[in-house]
Each structure stands twice: as C-alpha cells, then as structure tokens.
Amino acid sequence: MDNYTKKHLQDILTAIEEIESFFDGQPKRFDDFSKEIWRRRATERNIEIIGEAMNRILKTNPSIAITNSRKIVDARNYIIHGYDSLSVDILWSIVVNHLPKLQEEVYGLLHDED
C-alpha cells in the first residue's frame, strides 16, 4: 500500500478516535448526543474528514477493501450539502452503527502492512 493511502487511512482512524473521545469513555446515549450541539457539530466535522479522506483514497485505489466506501463519501456530501436537512438520528446511526466497523477495517488495513 502506498504512503498516500496510508496517510488517508490514518486520517480516517484519527477522526473516528476523536469522535470516540467526545464520549469520554462514557456509555453512548442518544439523549445526551441530541442535546449537545458541540458534540454533534464536532462529529459532523469528523465525518466530513472521513468522507474526504475516503474520496481521495478511492481516486487512487478504487478497490480498497472497505465496506461501503462509496457510501462513506456520500455521507460526507450529504452533511456538507444537505446540512439543513441532516437529522440527529442519521448522525447517531453513523456513530453507533457504521463507525465501529469502519474503524475495525481501517485498523486492519494499516496493521496488515506492518
């Protein structure tokens, strides 16, 4: 794997880890997430970073072994361009249902190279 792809995979991993840090080791609760705008906005920003990094990877390595890689880019585009229709439910679903799998896959890709 080239250094360009590794760098962007690391950016994805760092963004996911930052989102996790917003919960400070506490259980993830939708009520807390939906009430705290700072947490939602910071999560949105990190998902934008994840989507942009994935987009850059796909341009040079379209066969990368990441589930739903195109949907990750689509989520970034939706957050940026559809910001006024983004529901907290969609954002929450990404955090609890999709980021753990993505984190596992990216970690595996980065550490298979070692």
N, C-alpha and C positions, 0 to 999 in steps of 0.2 A: 504494500500500500504506500502511495506517495505521501510526502510530507504535507502537501496541500490538503488532502483528505483527512489525514491525522489531525491537523490543526483544527479543521472544522468539526470533526467528531469530538475533539476536546472542548470546543466552544459549546457544543450541544450538552455534553456532560456537565460542564461548569454551570450552564443555565439551569439544568434540572436540579443540580445540587443547591443552587441559590434558591430556587422555588421551595425545595425541601426545608431550607434554613428558615423560611418565613413561618414555619410551624414550630420551630424551636424545640423539636423533639416531642411536642405535644400531639395528642390524637388530632387527626384532621376532622374538623366538624364544619359542615356546610353553613350552619348558622353563623359561626364566627367569621368564616370566609366571606359570606354575603354581606356582613355588616361593616367590614373593614376595607374601605376603598383603597387604602395604601397597599394592602396585600393583593387585591385584585389587579390594580394598575401595575404593580411590580411583576405580577405573574404574567399579565398580558405582554409586558415588555420582554420578558424572558422567552415567552413562546414565539414572539416575533424574531428574536435572535436564533432560536432553534430552527424556525422555518427558513430563515435566510441562509443559515449555515447548511441546512439540508439542500436547499435550492442550488447552492454553489457546488456541493458535492455531486448532485445529480447531473450537473453540466459536464463534469469530467469523468464521473464514474456512475453511469446510469444503472448499472447492475448491482449496486451495493446491496448487501443483504440486510436491509432494514424494512420491517413490515410497514406497509402504508406510507412509504417515504413521500409519495406524491401528495397524500392527504395531509401530511405534516406541513408541506409548503402551502397547500390550500388553506389550512387553519391560520397560518401567518397572514395570508392575503385577506382572509375574512376579518381578522382582528383589525388589520390596518384600514381596509376599505369599507368594512361594514361595522365600524366601531359603534355606530349609533343603534345598531340592532343586535349587538352581542349581548346575549343573556348570561347571567351569572351561572345558570345551570350548565350551559355549554362549556364555559371556562372550568367549572368544577369537574365536569366529566373528563375533560382533558387531564386535569391534575390527578384525579384518583384512578381513572381507568386506562389512560394511554401513556402517561409519562413513566410509570414503573417499567413497563415493557420496553419502551424506548431506551431507558437508562440501562437496562439489562443487555439489550442488543449492542448499544454503543460501547459499553464497558467490555463486552466480549470481543468486539472487533478490535478495540485498542489493545487489549491484552493478548489476543491471539498473535499479535505482531511481535511480542516480546520474545 
